[in-house]
Amino acid sequence: MPKAQETILELDLNALTHNYNYLKSKLKPETKFLAVVKAFAYGSDSEIIATHLQSLEVDYFAVAYTKEGVNLRDAGITKPILVLHPQVANFKTIIERCLEPSLYSPRILKEFVKTAEQEKQNDYPVHIKFNTGLNRLGFWHNDVDFISSQLESTTAIKVKSLFSHLAASEDEKERDFTLIQIEDFNKISNDFESKMGYKPWLHMCNTSGVINYPQAHFDMVRCGIGLYGFGNSAKEDKNLKPMASLKSIISQIHLIEKDESVGYNRAYKAKGFEKTATIPIGHADGVSRSYGNENGYVIVNGQKAPIIGNVCMDMIMINITNIDCKEGDEVIVFDDNFKASDLAESANTISYEILTAISQRVSRVVSK
Ligand SMILES: *Cc1c(COP(=O)(O)O)cnc(C)c1O
């Protein structure tokens, strides 16, 4: 890959294939794989990522919002797409674009049935979400009676799957809680089956669930972060390859004297004669202001250069006093070696946040 000549997010599809195959190797051959490509495929590019995964014969996709599903359909994605968090206002579009809604509350279920009937649908595929402890979205166990009575009174929809979401699948200390979530989900699905006389697919695991709870793989798993190269633990990170690299370039170098300041509000003051570089990436590109003032660093010719002063909208300044470099040299914000998860730690956050924050004005480039 040639050196970056402006700020780019480089996407390595071989790494994506590797991560997909690694996660699949954790599953029984018959377990289906749903790829979570919400939020621009975790800040990368949902069209490029979903097209590649579709070519690898992934079984299913999921997005958070309806609009994300519409974008995938416009991009030629033909596999089923689960919309995790639809709103009533989206239901007609969902049916028009063959998207499959998660129905997560009595209000949402009733309204979707109404729309499906108006649109003269028969057995339209839907997915019922149960809350087993995350207390975010989902029906409660004692809603099963209500759900079955609604289902029995219509032919417009058909339940394709029941699912739930783990609250702490990456956290060994919460193992007991997670096991109770799994047990509750089993009870809910048995209850549903005995009332309805058929068993939809079941799914519960995200990436860390796939790794830590093989007994909860059920019929399908839903992986996001693992596909993009992060396993939520040092051990699993070794088996995965970060798919996205954020690269930039040195626009200008300044030599400054002791006590001269750098950036807005004069937040940094030179401790002596120093060399600084200005990089074309700022908080509008996804490098949060919490990275300024020597929290966080970028890599210049293999060496760590701390981010000094306040992060600007379109730029950061870095200290390169002891680094051999020149204007036009490449700068690595993160890649498969200096990982997004390490950078995230310096601002007290997680890989998910730094990846999904990369704004749309950064060009996405598939590495060759
Ligand atoms: C985002 C999301 C996932 C993917 O989780 P990862 O930890 O990224 O694998 C799975 N299921 C639901 C319901 C989600 O919202």
The ligand as an SDF file (V2000), in Angstrom:
LIG
                    3D

 15 15  0  0  0  0  0  0  0  0999 V2000
  -24.2810   -4.1470   18.3490 C   0  0  0  0  0  0  0  0  0  0  0  0
  -24.9810   -5.4070   18.6710 C   0  0  0  0  0  0  0  0  0  0  0  0
  -24.3530   -6.6590   18.4770 C   0  0  0  0  0  0  0  0  0  0  0  0
  -22.8850   -6.8050   18.1120 C   0  0  0  0  0  0  0  0  0  0  0  0
  -22.0920   -6.7680   19.2790 O   0  0  0  0  0  0  0  0  0  0  0  0
  -20.4940   -6.9290   19.2190 P   0  0  0  0  0  0  0  0  0  0  0  0
  -20.0760   -6.8480   20.6560 O   0  0  0  0  0  0  0  0  0  0  0  0
  -19.9800   -5.7760   18.4250 O   0  0  0  0  0  0  0  0  0  0  0  0
  -20.2010   -8.2350   18.5800 O   0  0  0  0  0  0  0  0  0  0  0  0
  -25.1180   -7.8110   18.6450 C   0  0  0  0  0  0  0  0  0  0  0  0
  -26.4190   -7.7320   19.0180 N   0  0  0  0  0  0  0  0  0  0  0  0
  -27.0410   -6.5460   19.2580 C   0  0  0  0  0  0  0  0  0  0  0  0
  -28.4710   -6.5510   19.6880 C   0  0  0  0  0  0  0  0  0  0  0  0
  -26.3450   -5.3540   19.1100 C   0  0  0  0  0  0  0  0  0  0  0  0
  -26.9720   -4.1890   19.3510 O   0  0  0  0  0  0  0  0  0  0  0  0
  1  2  1  0
  2  3  1  0
  2 14  2  0
  3  4  1  0
  3 10  2  0
  4  5  1  0
  5  6  1  0
  6  7  2  0
  6  8  1  0
  6  9  1  0
 10 11  1  0
 11 12  2  0
 12 13  1  0
 12 14  1  0
 14 15  1  0
M  END
$$$$
